Amino acid sequence: MSLLIATAIAATAPASGSGCPNVVTPKALVCRALEARQNGDAAAAAAAFEEAARTSPDKEPATARLWAAAGNMWIVFGEAAKAAADLDKALSLPGLDPKQRGEALLDRARAAEAQNDFATARARLGEAAASIGQDPFYWYFSASLAMREGDKAAAQTAIGKALALAPADPAILFEAGHVAHFAGDDVGARDYWQRALARDPAGPTGRAAKAALAMLPVPLTVKN
C-alpha cells in the first residue's frame, strides 16, 4: 500500500494499543484491516478494507482510499482480478488526491500486468506519470513492464530513471540487473546484482540477487 494512502487510512483507526472494537463500523473494520496487514495476512486485510468501504458512503473521501487499499492488498495476495475490480472502484470515486490517485493508477497497472493485459497496464501507467513520475518505483515498474512487452530500449530508459532517483536502493539495483540480462549484458547484470547483494546481504532482495548471480555463467579469467 502506498505510504500516502496508508497514512491517511491509519489516521481513522483507533489509537495503537487500544485493540479493535468488536463492532461493524468503518473505523473498526479499518482497525482490523491494518492489524491483518501488520500480521502479514493480506487476504484478511483486503477483505476488511472492502467491508469498510462498503459500509462507508461513496461521497466520503475515505471510501476511495479504502477501495484502493483493498486493491493493493489483493495484489500482495496474488489476486489480480479482485485487485483490478477494487482499484477501478477507487478510481471511479472522488476522494483521492493527485498523488494518491497516481499510486492507485500504478497499482491498477500492476494488476493488469499480472493478468497479462499489457495495454491496460501501460495506459494506467501513463495516466499516473503526471503525479508520481518522480517516484523511483514508478520507473522500476515501467522497466519491468517493458521487459514483459519485449521492449529493450524502453526497459533501459526506465531503469535508468529509477537508478537516477534511487541509486542505492537494492530492489532497483536488482531490477537493473534483470534489465541488463534482458539486454544481453551479463557483465552489467553481474555488477548490479552484486551491488544489490551488498546493499541487502541478509534480506530478501539480497537472497534473490545471490540466486540470480549463481545462474550467470562463470566469468572467464585471462591468464598472462
C-alpha positions as a Python dict, from the first residue, in 0.01 Angstrom:
ca = {
    (1, 'M'): (0, 0, 0),
    (2, 'S'): (133, 346, -78),
    (3, 'L'): (262, 544, 217),
    (4, 'L'): (25, 829, 135),
    (5, 'I'): (-287, 612, 138),
    (6, 'A'): (-169, 408, 437),
    (7, 'T'): (-109, 723, 641),
    (8, 'A'): (-449, 865, 555),
    (9, 'I'): (-622, 539, 648),
    (10, 'A'): (-426, 487, 969),
    (11, 'A'): (-544, 826, 1091),
    (12, 'T'): (-901, 691, 1101),
    (13, 'A'): (-817, 385, 1312),
    (14, 'P'): (-823, 361, 1692),
    (15, 'A'): (-505, 456, 1872),
    (16, 'S'): (-230, 196, 1879),
    (17, 'G'): (-263, -49, 2166),
    (18, 'S'): (-635, 13, 2217),
    (19, 'G'): (-743, -301, 2030),
    (20, 'C'): (-1005, -322, 1756),
    (21, 'P'): (-1366, -267, 1867),
    (22, 'N'): (-1589, -572, 1823),
    (23, 'V'): (-1845, -386, 1616),
    (24, 'V'): (-1917, -349, 1244),
    (25, 'T'): (-1828, 12, 1173),
    (26, 'P'): (-1587, 156, 915),
    (27, 'K'): (-1341, 257, 1187),
    (28, 'A'): (-1346, -89, 1350),
    (29, 'L'): (-1309, -262, 1014),
    (30, 'V'): (-1016, -38, 921),
    (31, 'C'): (-857, -129, 1253),
    (32, 'R'): (-893, -499, 1171),
    (33, 'A'): (-759, -445, 820),
    (34, 'L'): (-450, -266, 950),
    (35, 'E'): (-400, -535, 1212),
    (36, 'A'): (-422, -810, 948),
    (37, 'R'): (-180, -619, 725),
    (38, 'Q'): (67, -586, 1009),
    (39, 'N'): (40, -960, 1072),
    (40, 'G'): (111, -1037, 706),
    (41, 'D'): (-242, -1161, 626),
    (42, 'A'): (-301, -976, 300),
    (43, 'A'): (-626, -1156, 214),
    (44, 'A'): (-786, -1074, 550),
    (45, 'A'): (-666, -715, 520),
    (46, 'A'): (-814, -684, 171),
    (47, 'A'): (-1149, -828, 282),
    (48, 'A'): (-1166, -596, 583),
    (49, 'F'): (-1080, -290, 373),
    (50, 'E'): (-1352, -392, 125),
    (51, 'E'): (-1609, -430, 403),
    (52, 'A'): (-1509, -93, 547),
    (53, 'A'): (-1553, 65, 203),
    (54, 'R'): (-1896, -95, 156),
    (55, 'T'): (-2015, 41, 491),
    (56, 'S'): (-1898, 393, 403),
    (57, 'P'): (-2077, 644, 177),
    (58, 'D'): (-1928, 674, -171),
    (59, 'K'): (-1917, 1052, -136),
    (60, 'E'): (-1681, 1030, 162),
    (61, 'P'): (-1317, 1087, 56),
    (62, 'A'): (-1201, 798, 277),
    (63, 'T'): (-1408, 547, 81),
    (64, 'A'): (-1196, 570, -233),
    (65, 'R'): (-884, 524, -22),
    (66, 'L'): (-1033, 210, 135),
    (67, 'W'): (-1106, 55, -206),
    (68, 'A'): (-752, 143, -317),
    (69, 'A'): (-607, -18, -4),
    (70, 'A'): (-814, -331, -64),
    (71, 'G'): (-687, -348, -422),
    (72, 'N'): (-328, -316, -307),
    (73, 'M'): (-369, -597, -57),
    (74, 'W'): (-520, -822, -324),
    (75, 'I'): (-209, -757, -537),
    (76, 'V'): (7, -864, -244),
    (77, 'F'): (-203, -1179, -206),
    (78, 'G'): (-183, -1255, -578),
    (79, 'E'): (-548, -1197, -667),
    (80, 'A'): (-508, -964, -964),
    (81, 'A'): (-872, -976, -1079),
    (82, 'K'): (-1002, -878, -736),
    (83, 'A'): (-738, -606, -716),
    (84, 'A'): (-841, -466, -1053),
    (85, 'A'): (-1209, -451, -954),
    (86, 'D'): (-1138, -272, -625),
    (87, 'L'): (-895, -27, -783),
    (88, 'D'): (-1142, 55, -1061),
    (89, 'K'): (-1397, 132, -789),
    (90, 'A'): (-1147, 355, -608),
    (91, 'L'): (-1061, 543, -926),
    (92, 'S'): (-1429, 597, -1010),
    (93, 'L'): (-1493, 779, -680),
    (94, 'P'): (-1396, 1123, -552),
    (95, 'G'): (-1158, 1144, -260),
    (96, 'L'): (-811, 1057, -388),
    (97, 'D'): (-572, 1350, -403),
    (98, 'P'): (-345, 1363, -712),
    (99, 'K'): (-61, 1158, -560),
    (100, 'Q'): (-299, 904, -407),
    (101, 'R'): (-469, 871, -745),
    (102, 'G'): (-130, 822, -906),
    (103, 'E'): (-49, 543, -660),
    (104, 'A'): (-387, 378, -728),
    (105, 'L'): (-325, 401, -1104),
    (106, 'L'): (16, 240, -1056),
    (107, 'D'): (-145, -44, -860),
    (108, 'R'): (-407, -78, -1134),
    (109, 'A'): (-124, -109, -1384),
    (110, 'R'): (37, -377, -1166),
    (111, 'A'): (-291, -570, -1153),
    (112, 'A'): (-326, -551, -1531),
    (113, 'E'): (32, -667, -1583),
    (114, 'A'): (-33, -966, -1358),
    (115, 'Q'): (-327, -1053, -1585),
    (116, 'N'): (-104, -1022, -1895),
    (117, 'D'): (-306, -719, -2006),
    (118, 'F'): (-7, -509, -2106),
    (119, 'A'): (-209, -250, -2298),
    (120, 'T'): (-414, -158, -1991),
    (121, 'A'): (-104, -167, -1771),
    (122, 'R'): (81, 77, -1996),
    (123, 'A'): (-224, 304, -2026),
    (124, 'R'): (-277, 327, -1648),
    (125, 'L'): (95, 383, -1600),
    (126, 'G'): (81, 669, -1848),
    (127, 'E'): (-205, 829, -1654),
    (128, 'A'): (-3, 807, -1332),
    (129, 'A'): (306, 981, -1470),
    (130, 'A'): (188, 1335, -1406),
    (131, 'S'): (152, 1286, -1030),
    (132, 'I'): (410, 1022, -937),
    (133, 'G'): (667, 1046, -1215),
    (134, 'Q'): (934, 1125, -955),
    (135, 'D'): (870, 803, -764),
    (136, 'P'): (1153, 557, -838),
    (137, 'F'): (913, 263, -806),
    (138, 'Y'): (709, 411, -1092),
    (139, 'W'): (1013, 370, -1318),
    (140, 'Y'): (1103, 34, -1162),
    (141, 'F'): (763, -100, -1262),
    (142, 'S'): (782, 67, -1604),
    (143, 'A'): (1109, -117, -1667),
    (144, 'S'): (956, -447, -1554),
    (145, 'L'): (656, -393, -1779),
    (146, 'A'): (877, -301, -2074),
    (147, 'M'): (1058, -633, -2040),
    (148, 'R'): (723, -814, -2044),
    (149, 'E'): (642, -615, -2359),
    (150, 'G'): (975, -715, -2515),
    (151, 'D'): (1092, -353, -2543),
    (152, 'K'): (1462, -346, -2457),
    (153, 'A'): (1510, 28, -2518),
    (154, 'A'): (1212, 127, -2303),
    (155, 'A'): (1329, -102, -2022),
    (156, 'Q'): (1678, 50, -2026),
    (157, 'T'): (1541, 405, -2026),
    (158, 'A'): (1302, 335, -1741),
    (159, 'I'): (1552, 161, -1516),
    (160, 'G'): (1799, 441, -1583),
    (161, 'K'): (1546, 690, -1446),
    (162, 'A'): (1478, 468, -1143),
    (163, 'L'): (1851, 447, -1071),
    (164, 'A'): (1888, 823, -1105),
    (165, 'L'): (1619, 871, -840),
    (166, 'A'): (1732, 594, -602),
    (167, 'P'): (2082, 474, -695),
    (168, 'A'): (2138, 276, -374),
    (169, 'D'): (1801, 103, -345),
    (170, 'P'): (1866, -274, -350),
    (171, 'A'): (1535, -356, -520),
    (172, 'I'): (1610, -113, -803),
    (173, 'L'): (1967, -242, -836),
    (174, 'F'): (1825, -594, -854),
    (175, 'E'): (1582, -496, -1129),
    (176, 'A'): (1861, -315, -1312),
    (177, 'G'): (2040, -649, -1320),
    (178, 'H'): (1737, -809, -1483),
    (179, 'V'): (1722, -531, -1743),
    (180, 'A'): (2092, -574, -1821),
    (181, 'H'): (2047, -951, -1852),
    (182, 'F'): (1741, -897, -2073),
    (183, 'A'): (1954, -673, -2296),
    (184, 'G'): (2225, -939, -2321),
    (185, 'D'): (2471, -765, -2090),
    (186, 'D'): (2573, -1030, -1837),
    (187, 'V'): (2868, -820, -1717),
    (188, 'G'): (2630, -536, -1627),
    (189, 'A'): (2383, -778, -1474),
    (190, 'R'): (2655, -925, -1251),
    (191, 'D'): (2760, -578, -1136),
    (192, 'Y'): (2406, -472, -1046),
    (193, 'W'): (2326, -798, -868),
    (194, 'Q'): (2650, -783, -671),
    (195, 'R'): (2563, -428, -564),
    (196, 'A'): (2211, -534, -467),
    (197, 'L'): (2354, -818, -260),
    (198, 'A'): (2597, -581, -89),
    (199, 'R'): (2314, -343, -1),
    (200, 'D'): (2085, -615, 138),
    (201, 'P'): (2307, -913, 230),
    (202, 'A'): (2063, -1079, 471),
    (203, 'G'): (1734, -958, 324),
    (204, 'P'): (1502, -1095, 56),
    (205, 'T'): (1645, -880, -222),
    (206, 'G'): (1997, -984, -133),
    (207, 'R'): (1898, -1350, -133),
    (208, 'A'): (1731, -1311, -473),
    (209, 'A'): (2038, -1133, -608),
    (210, 'K'): (2262, -1414, -482),
    (211, 'A'): (2041, -1671, -657),
    (212, 'A'): (2047, -1466, -979),
    (213, 'L'): (2427, -1443, -966),
    (214, 'A'): (2450, -1819, -929),
    (215, 'M'): (2266, -1863, -1259),
    (216, 'L'): (2508, -1647, -1459),
    (217, 'P'): (2791, -1812, -1650),
    (218, 'V'): (3119, -1816, -1461),
    (219, 'P'): (3321, -1519, -1589),
    (220, 'L'): (3626, -1607, -1795),
    (221, 'T'): (3964, -1533, -1648),
    (222, 'V'): (4252, -1425, -1866),
    (223, 'K'): (4596, -1560, -1781),
    (224, 'N'): (4903, -1364, -1883),
}
